[in-house]
Amino acid sequence: MDQLPDIAPFQQRLDELDAQMAEPSFYANSRKAAEVTREQQWLRRLIEDYAAHARLEREAAEHAAMLKDPSVDAELRALAQQELPELQARLVPLRSAVLLAMIPPEASDSRNTVLEIRAGTGGDEAGLFAAELYRLYTKYAEGRGWKIQPMSSSMSDRGGYKEVIFLITGQEVYKQLKYESGVHRVQRIPVTEANGRIHTSTVTVAVLPEAEDVDVSIDPQDLEITVQRASGPGGQGVNTTDSAVRIVHKPSGLTVYCADDRSQIKNKARAMAVLRSRLLKLKEDEEKAKYAAQRRTQIGTGDRSERIRTYNFPQNRMTDHRIGLTLYSLPAVMEGNIDPIIQALQRAEYEEKLAALTGGTLPARPRSSPDDD
């Protein structure tokens, strides 16, 4: 059995966290304190399991040595032969647990999430599918006991969405939804299609961990904030007051527009929340790029325009192109039953990180359906 990776860097990190937690000002930032505490607990469990694995491995080695040593009493050898398979069997799950624990959780996994859905190519049909994805994620969130807070939206002519932005709050929201970032492609016959031809449309989904003031530093001088009257549906009060807010972050070029509420103050607060989350995502992507290649699924990388998933309605088929997963249960998927997809993506990511950790090689991934090429 291959040797486990060195535990020394993990012990060093635990020592650093213990020193941080001993500082009098440690609990001044409650969110940061909670994140450090979670990391400390994870490291303590890892080091304890690592030590238990080392003890069990030594014991198994001693038993194996007894079997090969003719000077050892026959009764002891018989006992060693009886106990060795049990020791080896206990080593396997413990080794897997240690390797799994050595893959650290992402700092943002426990955060709430700002989710942005935008219609891409396909005109009205793309807008209608954007609305269906919004419904899909809403039902998924409700099924997990999460809460939805609308932040900004722009309706299309036929009742779909040009864009919809909303906040999802709950336990480990980002951990579950981060795989949804990318281009979603739909293939179906639109209700407006007289000749029964299948059309292809796209919708872009961006999943951003919710940020706070302490996560990103925003200089007020870098902001260009304008207010204006909201346009489109929304009621008389919305259309006759300067409630819509547009914020431009000049250094990054990011623009956020929010007009869903009648209150200019609330719209500004929501727009700032979206801006902070986008800036945090950019910051995280830059940090990851220093140490490793970006995951292909992440928004903000060179693969941003690449489709991640196809929803083929005539064939009742959903295909995730990143892992070659195909499910023939599209109605269930559109009702928010996406746990099988997310779990498969989590397993694939774990295998990828595990291979990097142990110096192994990744198995070849299955190709997507030929119909999707």
Protein Blocks (a to p, Z undefined) as FASTA:
>chain_A
ZZdddfklmmmmmmmmmmmmmpmklmmpmmlmmmmmmmmmmmmmmmmmmmmmmmmmmmmm
mmmmmmmmmkbcfklmmmmmmmmmmmmmmmmmmmmmmmmmmpccdfklmpccddddddde
hijmlmmmmmmmmmmmmmmmmmnopacddfbdcddfkopafbdcdddedehklmmmmmmg
ccdddddddfklmnopacdddddddddddddfklpccdfklpccdddddehjeijklmmc
cfbccdddfknopacddfkbmblklmmmmmmmmmmmmmmmmmmmmmmmmmoccdfkbghi
aklmpcfbdcdfklopacdfknopacddfkmmmnopamlmmmmmmmmmmmmmmmmmnopa
cdddddddfklZZ
